[in-house]
């Protein structure tokens, strides 16, 4: 499985130079946007806004409603064929 030490070998270079264009302003903006301090400050600002909205909503009272349905029984005289209701 191994190659003999005395075996002739030929090295082929497969690395080809490819020029790369770098937009330094874009890279700087991306790196600043991904900094932990920046993300932390954005999250704190959004948390403060959420707390403000919650405080505003808590200012108003809660409105609740309940309902009750009661069915009235007809008088027993209607069961015998006479109408008790005019």
C-alpha atoms as one frame of an Amber mdcrd trajectory, in Angstrom:
protein
   0.000   0.000   0.000   2.861   2.354   0.552   5.033   3.947  -2.138   8.661
   2.954  -2.286  11.111   5.577  -1.202  13.028   5.130  -4.458   9.915   5.416
  -6.681  10.010   8.403  -9.017   7.397  11.023  -8.204   6.309  14.141 -10.012
   4.844  17.099  -8.189   2.000  18.931  -9.892   1.080  22.400  -8.748  -2.670
  22.814  -8.701  -2.724  26.215  -7.038  -3.624  28.926  -9.492  -3.472  32.582
  -8.546  -6.887  34.184  -8.578  -7.043  37.860  -7.724  -9.548  38.749  -5.038
 -11.258  42.100  -4.789 -12.113  43.186  -1.278 -14.575  45.896  -0.410 -13.022
  47.216   2.774 -15.957  49.441   3.694 -18.398  46.521   3.429 -16.125  44.238
   5.464 -15.756  46.895   8.152 -19.497  47.468   8.309 -20.148  43.715   8.563
 -17.570  43.252  11.297 -18.927  46.168  13.330 -22.491  44.889  12.926 -21.503
  41.436  14.197 -19.652  42.655  17.276 -21.109  41.327  20.541 -21.350  44.811
  22.065 -23.383  46.084  19.120 -25.718  43.108  19.215 -26.110  43.475  22.982
 -27.029  47.133  22.688 -29.569  46.371  19.936 -31.140  43.639  22.075 -31.283
  45.930  25.104 -32.968  48.641  23.033 -35.576  46.207  21.726 -36.175  44.910
  25.275 -36.688  48.477  26.513 -39.184  49.117  23.704 -41.065  45.927  24.583
 -41.177  46.961  28.248 -42.501  50.370  27.227 -45.289  48.775  25.166 -46.160
  46.441  28.045 -46.277  49.330  30.522 -48.576  51.246  28.188 -50.887  48.238
  27.871 -50.922  47.708  31.634 -52.167  51.276  32.122 -55.592  50.318  30.810
 -57.861  48.134  32.939 -58.622  44.579  31.977 -62.056  44.121  30.529 -63.714
  40.793  31.159 -67.214  39.616  30.587 -69.361  36.762  31.709 -72.724  35.603
  30.552 -75.507  33.486  31.889 -78.367  31.898  30.013 -81.343  30.721  31.963
 -84.149  28.826  30.368 -87.559  29.282  31.864 -89.786  26.261  32.172 -93.269
  26.470  30.869 -96.047  26.031  33.392 -97.257  22.508  33.868-100.720  23.355
  32.478 -99.298  23.483  28.923 -98.319  19.886  29.198-101.961  18.878  29.466
-102.900  20.740  26.311-103.974  24.022  27.837-101.986  27.102  27.058-100.944
  29.180  30.057 -99.472  31.865  27.812-101.937  34.249  26.178
